[in-house]
Amino acid sequence: MKAKKYLLSIICVYFCYLTHGIQAIILSQNNVNFAKQWGFNMSDPQSAAYAAGIAAVSTAVAWTGFGKFVSVWIGGEISDRVGRKKLMIGGAILYIICFLGFLFTSSAVVASICGFVAGVATSGFWASGYPAVQEAYPAAPGSALIGIKFFVSLSGMVYPLLVVHNASNGNWKLNVIIPVVLSIVCLVLAIVAP
């Protein structure tokens, strides 16, 4: 009965983690295109400029991990004080900022800041969804958590196929627009969920 009452909340959390699966791989899946956008010459894979571009993308990925590491320590405390709903809304807003930054920036430094913001959104904000799912489905809380892993894995399988398809059509930026749209859906779900 409780699961029906909180079905929208459960869907919101699962959708957030579907988006998180994309966030976790977006930089590496689009590394050459991002490096070009940030001003690196990526025409010769044997050149120092190419290596510097790949290093810049790797740095942005590392900042994502650092954002997760820093925020996981305080996310639970903040959740206890302001509530999970506000953190889910905040996480969606941070993801929108992150993905829009990736979409439009021509700076590797700004992209690294966006990576850090994405890490904070994931571990400091959206991690509050874990206990929410368990509490919403008390009959099988472990199964509810497996759902989170399922949606992360699903996006990890489907998104690379979209990347290849869009890149072959010359629309690699669509690979960034997709998680922007998913983040907006997460925001709407987080606002309307109980």
Salt bridges, closest charged atoms under 4 A:
GLU135 OE1 - ARG84 NH1 2.80
